[in-house]
């Protein structure tokens, strides 16, 4: 065992030893700036070695910052290791818990109206989806899969008649990215209630298959136990969960994923080892030929991404996806000035394989697939987006989706 790992081992996984809400009192957040492959190797060696370190960003390429949460009692060892190896770092927050306390103070209470002024629990969102299916005749309740802890992956189909091309929308595959399912439910509501002619055109012109929570167990865990949890909740020895957006059967584990079960980018033991990805993929596969566009919502970075992620080689319709994405980003910026960068995954954010949109594109031949990395652009606490931003994010994203589908139609994708 290396000295790096030896110094930092000593805790079991959060889910194994702590059934109460995890607190981050006086936990520091460090911005680490790896400038070389050697620096990346140091970070990879640290990743997943201890509960006392939590990586908020994947470790991928030189010169891309990695933010790391460090417990007070491990801070001296962590700092010493970085100094000894010449890795550049900076302290950016001295007490992470104060940010979480601010968020907890404005979380919803039982009996409150379902709206987009707060982040809602899984149970509240599922109850709202069921209510929508009763309230609107065009809404059909769907079960897209199951979870490790026995929950349903619940969604809705919105259809105003037969013969329409399908749009598949997935959110919340990474549990801590709360703005993603909030944005997806905002889109559902707009498709059903908006009077805007542009929204009505896309609402009624396509069949919509929408799943706000692709990782229900993880999302519940972020509410009840650990706000910064990313993965599923399956048990892997002393650790828990796999990254469900590294677990799809398309160039699985070829790049940008970990084989360490304690890492936040652990790809699982095999493609579709997670019941969530396996069962949801089976449902999506049953729609093969109906789905023309797949949209996946994440946070954060203000990016609009498309394949490929496993290689720098461009996808066959790369130019079309770039053009469509550019129009979507332009429309998104009009309302509030929010700027997105558009490009393929490999070159725009980092190399990564085993993602849901890659599988939909590569295995199901869905011609247009995009991942939205929502607000904010670049800040270490981007997962804790103030709820006052839910509606603005929803509004500008809806503008973007309208433009995306309009431009795709111009290029002949929905004939």
N, C-alpha and C positions, 0 to 999 in steps of 0.2 A: 504494500500500500504506500502511495506517495505521501510525502510530508504534507502536501496541500490537503489531500483528503483526510489524513489523520487528524489534522488540526481542527477540521470542521465537522467531522462526524460526531454523533453523540445524541441525536434526537430521532425519534421515530416520526413517521408521517403524521401530519395534523389529524387526519381522519381516524387514526388508530388510537391516539392517546387523549384526545380532547373532544368530548361530545358537546361542550358548551361553546358559545361564540368565541372565536379566536379574536384576541385583541392585539393591537400593534402599538401599545404605549411605548414611546421613546424608541420605536424602531426607526432606523435611519434609512433614507433612500440615497443611493449613490448612482451617479452617472459615470459609467465606465466607457472609455474610448479606446477600443482595440485598434491598433494601427498596423498589426501584422498577423500572420498566421500563428506565430508563437503566442501573441496575446490572446487570440481566439482559443488556442489550446488550453491556456490557463483557465479561461472562463468555462470551457466545456468540462474541464476536470472538476470545477467547483459546482457545476449545475447538478442538482439532484443529490448532493452529498449530505444535506442537512436541512431540516425545517427552518433553521436559523437564517437561511438565504432563500429568497424568492425572486426569481427572474421575471421581470415584467415585460421583457422583450426577448425574442429568440436570438440565439447566438449564430450569426450567419456569415457575415462578410466583414473585412477590415473597414474601418472608418465609419461604421454604423453604430451609434451609441447603444449601449445596453444598460437599462436601469435595473438596479438590484436592491431589494429590501433586505436590510441586515438587522438582526436582533442586537440589542445592546451588549449582551455578554459575548457575542462572537465578533463584534466590531473590531477589537484590537487585532485578532488573528487575521481577519479579512483584509484590513488595511495593510498589515505587515506583509502578507502574501503579495498583494498588488505592488507594494513598494519594492520588495525584493526582486520582483520580476520585471520592474520597469513599466508597469501598465499604468496608463494615465487615468485618473479618476477625480471626481469632484463630489462633495457632499451637497445635495440639493434639498434635502428635507430632514429635519431632526426629530420630528414626531408624526409619523404617518397616521396615528389614531385620530388626531384632531380633524383630519379630512373625513375620516369615516364617521366620526361623531356628528359632523355637520350633515352628512347624508342620512344617517339614522334618524335625526331629528325631524326629517321631512318625509319619511317613508309612510305609506298609507296605513290607515287603521280600518278595522273591520267595519263593514257597513257603509263605507264611503262610496260615492259615485265613481264609476269607471270613467276616467278621463285621462288626459295627457299632461296633467300638472304634477304628477308623481310617478315613480316607478312602482309597478304592481307585482304582487306575488304570482306564482304559477297558478295557484288555485283561483285567484281573482281573474286572471286572463282566461283560464279555461271556462270559468262560469260565464264570462262575457261572450266568448265564442259560442257557447251553447245558447245563450240568449239571442245572439244574432241569427243563429240558425232557426230559431222559433219566430223571430220578428220579421225576417225577410225571406220570402219564398224562393229567392234566387240563391240562397245560402244552404249548402249541404255540409253537415258536420263530417269530418274525415278522421280516421285513425291511421296514421302513416307508419306506426311502428310501436315498439315496446322499449322499455328501459331496464337496466340492471336491477333497479329497486322496484320494478313492477308497475311503473307508471305508463300511461299512454302518451305517444307523441301525437298530440291533437292538432288538427288544422281545419280549414274550411275550403270548400270549392265554391266559387262565385261564378255563376253562369246565367246569362240572359237568353240562352237558347242554344240549339245544337249547331254543329258544323263550324265551330270557332277554333282557332289555333290556341294552344295552351301556353300559359306563363306560369312557371314554378318559382315560388318565393320561399326562401328558407332564412331563418334568423336564429340567433342565440346558440349557435353550435359551440361557441366558447362562452362558458357560463358567466364570467365576470363582466362581459361586454353588454351591460344592461340597456344601453341606448339602442342596440340592434333589435331586440324583440319589441321595444317600445315603438320604434320606427315602423316595424312590420305591422303592428296592430293599428298604427295611425293610417297606414296605407289601406288596410282592410276597411276602416271606417270611411275613408275618403271614397273608395270604390262604391260603397253602399249609399253614402249620404251627400256627397258633393254635388253642387249644382253647376260647377264649372264645366262648360261644354267640352273642353279638352280632356278633362278627367272622365266625363261621361262617355266620351268616344272610346277611350281605352277600357273603361270598366265594362261596357256593353259589347265591345268588339272582340273580346278574348275570353277564354275560360281561364280562371285564376285558381291555382292550387297553392294555398298559403299556409305555412307552418311557422308560427312565431318562435317556437321553442324546440330546436332540434336536439337539445341536451337538457331535458327537464330535471333529471337528478342533480346535475351540476348546478343548475340555476337555483333550485331549492336550497342546496348546500351554501350558496353564496348569501342567501337570505338568513339562514338559520345558524350557520357556523363560521364560514370563512369567506368574507366578501371578495377576496382575490383569487378564489378557486377558478381554474380554467377548464379542467378535464371532465371526463365521465367519473363515475364512482365505483367502477369495478375494482375488485381486490386483486393486487399483484404482490403477494408476499407481504413485505413490510410497508408497501406503498399502495396508493390508490389511483385508479383512473388512467386513461389514455387520452391523448389529444384526438378528439373525433374529427378534426380537420386534417389529420395526417394518416387516417385509417382507411381511406377509400381505395378501392382496387384499381388504381391507375398509377403505374410506376411507384408503387408503395415502397417506402424506405430507400428510395434511390438517392435522395438528397434532402437536406433541410429538416431532418427529423432525427430523433434519438431512440436508441434501443434500451435506454435506462428507464425502468418503470417509475423512478422517482422524479424524472425530468418532466417539465411542463410540455415538452414537445415529444414525449414518448408516443411512438406510432402504433403501439399495440404489439401483440405477438404474431400477428398475421393480418393480411388485408381483411377487413370486416370482422376482426376479433371482437369488436364492441357490438353488443346487441342493438344499440341505437343506430349505428351506421348500417349494419346488416339489414335490419328490418325496414328502415327508411329507404334504403337503396332498392329493396325488393318492391316496395310500393312505387317508387319512381320508375323502376324498370317496367312495371305494369302499364305505365303511361307512354311507353316508347312509341314514337311516331306522332304523338299528340302534342308534345312539348317542343316549342320552338325557341324559347328563351328561359334561361335559368338565372335567377338573381339571388345572391347570397349576401347577407348583411352582417357586417363585423364592425369593430372599433379597435383602434382609432388610427388616424393619419391623413384623412382626406385624400383618399386614393380611389380610383376606379380601375380595377384590375381585370385582366382576361388571360387566357392561356398563351404560352405555356409557363409552368413554374418549374418543371423538372429539367428543362433544357433552355439554352439561349436560342435554339432554333425557333424560327417564327412559325406559328400555326398557319394552316392553309389560307384562312380568311383573316389573317392578321390585319391587313390594311382596312378591311371593312369594319372589324371590331374597333380599331383605332379611330376611324372616322365617326362611327356611331357614338363611341365613348366621348370623343371630343365635343360632339353636339350636346350630349347629356351633361357634361361638365359645364359647358357654356350656359345652358339653361339653369343649372343649379346655382351658378354664381349670380344670376340676375337679381334675385330677391334680397339677399343679404351680403353679397360680395364674397361668399365663401369660395375659396379657390381649391380645386381638386387637380391632382396630377393623374393623367391617364396613361396606361401602358400595360405591357404584359408583366406577369408576376415576376419572372426571373430577373428582368432588367430594371423593374420599377421599385420593387420592395426588397426581395431577396429570393434566392433559389429555394424552392419548397416543392414537395411531392406529396401525393395522397390526399389532395383536397377534393371537396365535393364537386366544385365546378369543373375541375379537371376530369373527373370521372364522368360527369354528365356529357362533357364535350367529347372525350376520347372513347368512351364505351357505349354511350347511348346516341352519339352523333347529334346531340342538341347543337344547332349551329351557332347560337349566340349565348354566351355565358359570361357573367360578370360578378365580381365581388366588390361591394361597396365597403370601404373602410371609412366610417363616418367621422364626425368631429370628435376631438379637436385635431389640429394639425400635428403638433409635436410638443407634448409636455408629459412629464413622467406620470402625472395622476390622471391621464386621459380616460381611464376606465371609470373614474368617479365624476362623470359629467353632470353638472348641476341640472336638476329636473326642469328648471326654467328654460333650458335649451331643447327640451323634447319637441315642443311644437315647431319652433324654427327649423330644427333638423328635419322633422316630418314634412314641413311645407316645401323646403328646398329640394328634398329628396323626391317628393311627388312630382315637382316640376321637372326633375331630371328624368324620372321614369317615363313621363309623358313624351319628352323629347327623344329619349332613347328608342321608344317603340315607333315614334313617328319617322325617325331617320331610318330605322331598320326597314320599315314598310316602303320607304322611298327606294331603298336598295333591292327590293323584291323579296324580302325574307318571309312575308306572310301571304304569299299568293296561294 
